[in-house]
Structures are given as C-alpha cells and as structure tokens.
Amino acid sequence: MGAVHVFVGPSCPKPLLLHHRPDAILHGPVKHGDLFSPDIGAGDTVVIVDGTYHHRLALRHKEILDALARGVQVLGAASIGALRAAELPGTGMTGIGQVYRWYRDGVFDGDDAVAVAHAEAGSRAGVNVPLVNLYAAVLAAEDEGVVESSVAISLMAAWEAVYYPTRTPARALAVAQSAGAERFARWCRARWADDPAAFDQKRRDTLDAVRLAGTRDLPREKPVGARTRDWRTEYHRRWRSRFATDDHRPAPHHRLAYQQLFNPDFPAVWWDFLHRSHEPGAFAAHVCATLGPQARDWLADAASHHRVTAVIRPLPDLGDRRQRELLLAGETAEDRSIAEAWLAATRRHLADNPGRSLTQIPESTCARLLAEIWPGREPAAECGRRGLLSLRQAGAALRPFVIGYLTDAKEPAGV
C-alpha cells in the first residue's frame, strides 16, 4: 500500500489522528498547488479534510482530477474535502462521512457550513463552532426529545444568520436562548461540559476517513453518466507548470522564463519543441490545417518560421517531464545561477520595501527592456518565436528578473 497523506487543520487534533493512524503523513490545510507535489504519486492515498480560503487560494477541482489521473486515491471528508467530493460525483473521488452525505443530499450547499476560523501557526484549534456540528447537536436533541422539529428549524435559521467566525460556543448558546430554545441551550451546555467533542461531526468523519484510507472498505458511489469534456484546460496546464519541481533551482517555470527572455538561441529550442512534442509529421499537418497549404513553404524556410509561431503558440506543461527537458535543453548551470541570483535580488528588494510589488513595474518599462534584450527584433514577432503568447505575458515573465537584471554588473549571457 502506498503512503497516506492527510491534509488537516482544526477538524481533528493531529495527536488524536496519529493515535488512530500512526502511518499517516500529516500536512496542514490543503491549499492551491499542494496536490501537484512530486511526493504524492500513483498508489498513494490523499485524505482531504481542511483547506485554506479567504487569504489564500483554495484547492481547485482540477487539481483533484489531476491527482486521480496520476493514480492517486483521493478521499474527502468533514470540511472542504466533503464539499469537493460532493461537487465531483462520478470522478473517482470518494466522499466519507455524514458531512459529505449532507452536502451530497443538499442539506447544506455553502462552504460556510464547515468553515472554521483558526490561527495560521501553532495550535489550529477552531474559534467557532461549525454549522454542521450544530446541526449534529440539533439532531441529537431531537432524538432525545429536547427540541421539536419546528424549533430545530428556527434554531438553524438563527445560527445561519450569524457570521461564521463569531459563531463561538457561547454565542451559539445565546442565539439558541434568544430563539426560544432555552431547554436546548441548557442541555447542550451540559453535554459540552461533559465532552467538548460531544457533537463534533467533523472530527468523527475525519477519523473515519483516515481509518478507511488505503483499504478496500471504501463506500461505492453510483457512477454518473459518461463525461466527454476534457478537463485538462489551459488553467490546468498553467497550474501544473507553476508548481512543477525537479532537482534544480530555481523552479522550472522561472528557468523557462529566463530561457525565453535571455537565451539568444531559444527560438531554435522552441521550434524543436514544437516538432518533437507532436507525433512525427503531426506538427506540419497541424500547421497546414490551421494556416492553409501555403504554410508548407513557411515550414521549409527558416526565415518564414515567424509566420507559423505568430499563430501556433501552444501552452507548455512543465509538469510533463519530457516537455520540461525539451524546453530547457539549452540551459546551462550558469543560466540557473544567474536566474536564481536575480530572483533573490527581487525577494530582498521586496522584503526591504514593504508595500511594493512587481505589478508596479509598468508595461512600458517592460517593453523598453524587452527591446533592449532583443535588439533589432520586432517584439511581438519575437514573442512568438520564443513561445510567449503576447507582450503582456512577456512582461509578466520579465518582472521577477527586472531588479536583478538592472542591478547586476555582469552582462547576462546573450544580451
């Protein structure tokens, strides 16, 4: 059995989780890009419980689909994991637990039902009571005859009206009293005094998920109709490239940007990539089908290649090792050293100047520098020859290097 990776935060204390599953590899709440990690591969299991939101980019659905396509078993439970599993029926992701079933069946449909405010570091204990746990309390109270259904409905509506970070235990009980459920409030207070986790459905679901991870005891979902739409979109390729890693620094997407911008021979590398990333003869057929039969002459004439690259500009996928190797074929150790030094200069500058950002470098400055870096070349055409989609994209690729480029006394290779 492969490794079991668990992304968890306030839904379950890590010591308790490890007590039930000592072999689990624990991570913090899942965030955008985490599932692209090279440490997660075919045969492994990922249990998604908690995730970031608001101040950090949340986990995208296509990141889960990418992991599933790589042969990773993905389970979702308790929090954002339950929500994503309910949103991806029939894809291979498995939902576990009562919170997942509530989302699947439409009892809840918003992420605020599981949202918990917590600290970024140290203890990730939640500040508020998630709405799903309050719902579990109401159901238990109904079973014991503490509240009637009509009161339970009123209670849920009153709690839903409270902004989730302020829905603390004390506030939840005060709202219950204001809603006329004094008996429930007394009952719930006593139950919480005996056991603070008495109605913690999120914790129960988390422990169920880690227990089932990697086993054959997983529930089987009914398959959904065949999916014909390809989910591997441009955004998906961009994310894979952004989070791709290998044995060198800096990251591949920065190294490719350096090659595209500063390597005078990169147009030849790009042309070779266009041919070799297709099946033999397929690139020429694609070009002629797109640009017309006259394009066959352009393919044979190096001086006319810019006519092809002005239109044919596929977005590379640096998560694909073969594509990465083709695109970085002309890279040297010195290139990596310069790129890393310039990126470090940018990091230092931004750290020393709070409030500044690379977006403050105007496009006109980027255009002027590109004309300097590519002397004698028409910038828009040169973008195509280097696999850059536009001058705007070229400027975005250049900005992380600008400070180092302008301050480094040493001329970069090819400039």
Phi, psi and omega in degrees: 000140179285183180289153177249113179259129181238123176259107190217148177226248185285349184292335181203130177299137183297321178301321179293319180296316180293331176297322180274336182215080185299335184274358183291141173263113188267137175234164174287185179307137185292141177228170181307125177101342186298325184283352175277359183304135177293347178283350179249113185226184182306135180093345177279164175238134175247127174252113179264118178247284183260158179209162179279161178197180181061275190275348177226153182294133182280162177297128179273155180297321183291339174292324176292316179297323178296317179297317178299320180293336178275001179091020178266133174279127183240123177247146176231136182206156162073315187222236179299333177298318178294320180295314180295321179297321179291332181277347184237055180291145176074011181262346184112345174286139184250124175272139182233137168097174185290321180299318176301315182294324176297318177293315181301322185269001175086009177297319174235150177222358180248151181288346179293342181291335180246356186293138179224129175276136181205167180288154179287327182230168181069220180294131178258023179299138183287149178275321186250167175266121179294149184299327180295327178288324175294323177296320177298323179294317180296317179297319178295321179294321177297318181298327181268003178076019181282324179227154174267164183301319181297321178291321179300318179296318179296321179299312181298319179297320180293319179291322180298334181282351181266130178301130195304321182294338181266003181274063179286168177304316181296319180293321180299318180290324178294320177296320179299317178296319180295332180276005178086015181251055182299320181297316177299317182300316179296315180298314182293319179300318180293320179294318178294326179295322178286323184207103181302339180259022186304322183242026185279081180296327180296319179294315180300316181294322178299314181294324176297318182294316181289331177293322183276342186304129177079006180256177177264009184266013183290145177293150179258124179271150175292132181293148177263161180308157183303140179256121182256343183280131180282123181277354182279080185271179176300319179299318179300316179296321178298317180295316179300319179292319182297324185255007178293145178224159171208202187274002184244158172243148357286191182296152183307322183292328175287322180293320176296317179301319179298316179297315181299325185273318195246346179276114182295339182265005185295328176306323177291323177296317180296317179297319177295321178298317180301320180286312189280345176276355175251164171295153181309127179083347185288326181294314179299318179297320179295317181298314181294323178293329182274317188254351180102167185297335180295341181293341178298323177292324180293324179297327183276347185246111183303327181291345181255003182300330181297336177293327179283311184289346175293336183245317183272099182225074180294149178274118182293160176240099182286351172286345176270115186301320181296314178299319180299316181293321178295317184286334181256020183298329182266006183285143175244167176298326178294321177302313181297321181296315180294314180301315180295320180296317180292321177295322178295322178298321178295316180299317180296316181299315181292324178292326181278347183230074180304141180097343177271155177211163181294337179294345179282350174283114187291156179298328179296324177293317178299317180298319179296319181290322178297322176296328178285321182288326180247067185298137177078005181250144174283118191305316183296317179294322181294327176303313180298319181294339182252009177077018177264134189288332184194169174297327178297316178294322178298319178296320178295323178291329184281325189308316180297343182259350190301313184297314178294320180298319183283335185258342182286123181290336182277131177291128177292152181304130174088359180260000000 
